[in-house]
Amino acid sequence: MEKKYPRILFRKRLKDLRKDVEKIAQKTLETHKKSTNLLFDFDKKRMEEVISASKEIDDMVFNLERKCISLIAAEQPVAKDLRFIEACIKVGSHLKRIGYLAADIAKYSENIKDEEIPKKPLENLMHMVDFVQMMLSKGVYSFLDQNLEMAKELRHDDDKVDDLFDQTLEHVTISMFKDKEAINYLVNLLFIARFLERVADRAVSIADRTIFMITCEKP
């Protein structure tokens, strides 16, 4: 029984890692959701909460990376276990970046808070917000549940976001030509759409890392 004990302890540390990633992921999902809500209902205090949360996510990821490195050094894991620990580091890095993208979305939302956004760009942005939030959830849970099929869906989903971004760009450009006074705030709208597209890219990266973790093959 004594010989088995270190292995049991190692398995517990792996489970604890997964719990840590799940906490960071939940915090990131909530922060991203709160940031996109600011687009349609701006509030200075909630913007500051998003910015503060992005820094908290950074700290959580830093602690996660320390645990992962400590585990690798102490246990010298191989094969599937090593890929899981490496994936935790990579996924944590993507979640940290998504947290800061959420902060960017929150900051830029302040620049459009009093503007009447034209109908078409607004519809495009609303669709992007919903679709990117869905992609982020899928990316996170494909990793946490080691769901290969869900992970593989993300690249197809990303094509939809790219299409929505292109439509946003087109409709914003048309609106700029119609109303020169609107150019300043419409540029901010494009930045927000770009931030959303980058969040979607990070969700795909999480899915790709999940695929590699499970199959040991590059997607």
C-alpha positions as CSV (number, residue, x, y, z in Angstrom):
1,M,0.0,0.0,0.0
2,E,2.9,2.3,0.8
3,K,4.2,2.1,-2.8
4,K,0.8,3.2,-4.2
5,Y,0.6,6.3,-2.0
6,P,2.9,8.6,-4.0
7,R,0.8,7.7,-7.2
8,I,-2.4,8.5,-5.4
9,L,-1.0,11.8,-4.3
10,F,0.1,12.6,-7.9
11,R,-3.4,11.9,-9.2
12,K,-4.8,14.2,-6.6
13,R,-2.4,17.0,-7.7
14,L,-3.5,16.5,-11.3
15,K,-7.2,16.8,-10.2
16,D,-6.4,19.9,-8.3
17,L,-4.8,21.4,-11.4
18,R,-8.0,20.7,-13.3
19,K,-10.0,22.4,-10.6
20,D,-7.7,25.4,-10.8
21,V,-8.1,25.7,-14.6
22,E,-11.9,25.4,-14.1
23,K,-11.9,28.3,-11.6
24,I,-9.8,30.5,-14.0
25,A,-12.1,29.5,-16.9
26,Q,-15.3,30.4,-15.0
27,K,-13.8,33.7,-14.0
28,T,-12.8,34.4,-17.6
29,L,-16.2,33.4,-19.0
30,E,-17.9,35.7,-16.4
31,T,-15.5,38.6,-17.1
32,H,-15.9,38.3,-20.9
33,K,-19.7,38.2,-20.5
34,K,-19.7,41.3,-18.3
35,S,-17.4,43.2,-20.7
36,T,-19.7,42.5,-23.7
37,N,-22.8,43.6,-21.6
38,L,-21.1,47.0,-21.3
39,L,-21.5,47.4,-25.1
40,F,-25.3,47.7,-24.7
41,D,-25.6,48.9,-21.1
42,F,-22.5,50.9,-20.1
43,D,-21.7,51.4,-16.4
44,K,-18.4,52.9,-15.2
45,K,-18.3,50.8,-12.1
46,R,-18.8,47.5,-14.0
47,M,-16.1,48.6,-16.4
48,E,-13.6,48.9,-13.5
49,E,-14.7,45.5,-12.2
50,V,-13.9,43.9,-15.6
51,I,-10.4,45.6,-15.6
52,S,-9.8,44.4,-12.0
53,A,-11.0,40.9,-12.9
54,S,-8.6,40.7,-15.8
55,K,-5.7,41.4,-13.4
56,E,-7.0,38.7,-11.0
57,I,-7.1,36.2,-13.9
58,D,-3.5,37.1,-14.6
59,D,-2.5,36.3,-10.9
60,M,-4.5,33.1,-11.0
61,V,-2.7,32.0,-14.2
62,F,0.7,32.8,-12.7
63,N,-0.1,30.6,-9.7
64,L,-1.3,27.8,-12.0
65,E,1.9,27.9,-14.0
66,R,4.0,27.7,-10.8
67,K,2.0,24.6,-9.7
68,C,2.5,23.0,-13.1
69,I,6.2,23.6,-13.1
70,S,6.5,22.3,-9.6
71,L,4.6,19.2,-10.5
72,I,6.8,18.5,-13.5
73,A,9.9,19.0,-11.5
74,A,8.8,16.8,-8.6
75,E,7.0,14.0,-10.4
76,Q,8.7,13.9,-13.9
77,P,5.5,12.9,-15.6
78,V,5.5,11.3,-19.0
79,A,3.1,10.7,-21.9
80,K,-0.6,11.7,-21.3
81,D,0.0,13.2,-17.8
82,L,2.8,15.4,-19.1
83,R,0.6,16.6,-22.1
84,F,-2.2,17.4,-19.6
85,I,0.1,19.5,-17.4
86,E,1.6,21.3,-20.5
87,A,-2.0,21.9,-21.8
88,C,-2.9,23.5,-18.4
89,I,-0.1,26.0,-18.9
90,K,-1.1,26.8,-22.5
91,V,-4.8,27.0,-21.7
92,G,-4.0,29.3,-18.7
93,S,-2.0,31.5,-21.0
94,H,-4.9,31.8,-23.5
95,L,-7.4,32.5,-20.6
96,K,-5.1,35.3,-19.3
97,R,-5.1,36.9,-22.7
98,I,-8.9,36.6,-23.0
99,G,-9.1,38.4,-19.7
100,Y,-7.2,41.3,-21.0
101,L,-9.2,41.3,-24.2
102,A,-12.3,41.6,-22.1
103,A,-10.7,44.6,-20.3
104,D,-10.0,46.2,-23.8
105,I,-13.7,45.6,-24.8
106,A,-14.8,47.2,-21.5
107,K,-12.5,50.3,-22.1
108,Y,-13.6,50.8,-25.7
109,S,-17.3,50.4,-24.7
110,E,-17.0,53.8,-22.9
111,N,-16.2,55.5,-26.2
112,I,-19.5,54.4,-27.8
113,K,-21.8,54.6,-24.7
114,D,-23.7,57.7,-25.8
115,E,-23.8,57.0,-29.5
116,E,-26.6,55.7,-31.6
117,I,-25.1,52.8,-33.5
118,P,-26.5,52.2,-37.0
119,K,-28.7,49.1,-37.2
120,K,-26.6,46.8,-39.4
121,P,-23.3,47.2,-37.5
122,L,-25.2,46.8,-34.2
123,E,-26.8,43.6,-35.4
124,N,-23.4,42.2,-36.5
125,L,-21.9,43.1,-33.2
126,M,-24.7,41.5,-31.2
127,H,-24.3,38.3,-33.3
128,M,-20.5,38.3,-32.7
129,V,-21.0,38.7,-29.0
130,D,-23.3,35.7,-28.7
131,F,-21.3,33.5,-31.0
132,V,-17.9,34.3,-29.4
133,Q,-19.3,33.6,-25.9
134,M,-20.6,30.3,-27.2
135,M,-17.2,29.5,-28.7
136,L,-15.4,30.4,-25.5
137,S,-17.6,28.1,-23.5
138,K,-17.1,25.3,-26.0
139,G,-13.3,25.8,-25.9
140,V,-13.2,25.7,-22.1
141,Y,-15.4,22.7,-21.7
142,S,-13.8,20.7,-24.5
143,F,-10.6,21.0,-22.5
144,L,-12.1,20.4,-19.0
145,D,-14.2,17.4,-20.3
146,Q,-11.5,16.2,-22.8
147,N,-14.2,16.3,-25.4
148,L,-12.5,15.7,-28.8
149,E,-15.6,16.2,-31.0
150,M,-16.4,19.5,-29.3
151,A,-12.8,20.7,-29.7
152,K,-12.9,19.9,-33.5
153,E,-16.1,22.0,-34.0
154,L,-14.3,25.2,-33.0
155,R,-12.5,25.8,-36.2
156,H,-15.8,25.7,-38.1
157,D,-17.3,28.1,-35.6
158,D,-14.4,30.4,-36.1
159,D,-15.2,30.7,-39.8
160,K,-18.6,32.1,-38.8
161,V,-16.9,34.8,-36.6
162,D,-14.6,35.7,-39.4
163,D,-17.6,36.2,-41.6
164,L,-19.4,38.3,-39.0
165,F,-16.3,40.5,-38.7
166,D,-16.1,41.0,-42.4
167,Q,-19.8,42.0,-42.5
168,T,-19.2,44.4,-39.6
169,L,-16.3,46.0,-41.4
170,E,-18.4,46.3,-44.5
171,H,-21.4,47.9,-42.8
172,V,-19.3,50.2,-40.6
173,T,-17.5,51.4,-43.7
174,I,-20.8,52.2,-45.4
175,S,-22.0,54.0,-42.2
176,M,-18.8,56.1,-42.2
177,F,-19.4,57.2,-45.8
178,K,-23.0,58.2,-44.9
179,D,-22.1,60.1,-41.7
180,K,-18.6,61.6,-41.5
181,E,-19.3,62.8,-37.9
182,A,-19.7,59.1,-36.8
183,I,-16.2,58.0,-37.9
184,N,-14.6,58.5,-34.5
185,Y,-17.0,56.2,-32.6
186,L,-17.4,53.8,-35.5
187,V,-13.6,53.2,-35.4
188,N,-14.0,52.2,-31.8
189,L,-16.7,49.7,-32.8
190,L,-14.3,48.1,-35.3
191,F,-11.7,47.8,-32.5
192,I,-14.3,46.0,-30.4
193,A,-15.2,43.6,-33.2
194,R,-11.4,42.9,-33.6
195,F,-11.1,42.1,-29.9
196,L,-14.1,39.7,-30.2
197,E,-12.4,38.0,-33.2
198,R,-9.3,37.6,-31.2
199,V,-11.2,36.0,-28.3
200,A,-12.6,33.5,-30.8
201,D,-9.1,32.8,-32.0
202,R,-8.0,32.0,-28.4
203,A,-11.0,29.7,-28.0
204,V,-9.8,27.8,-31.1
205,S,-6.2,27.7,-29.7
206,I,-7.6,26.1,-26.5
207,A,-9.4,23.5,-28.6
208,D,-6.3,22.8,-30.6
209,R,-4.3,22.3,-27.5
210,T,-7.1,19.9,-26.3
211,I,-6.9,17.9,-29.5
212,F,-3.1,17.6,-29.1
213,M,-3.4,16.6,-25.5
214,I,-5.8,13.8,-26.3
215,T,-4.4,12.5,-29.6
216,C,-0.8,13.7,-29.5
217,E,-1.3,14.9,-33.1
218,K,-1.2,18.5,-34.3
219,P,-4.8,19.6,-35.4
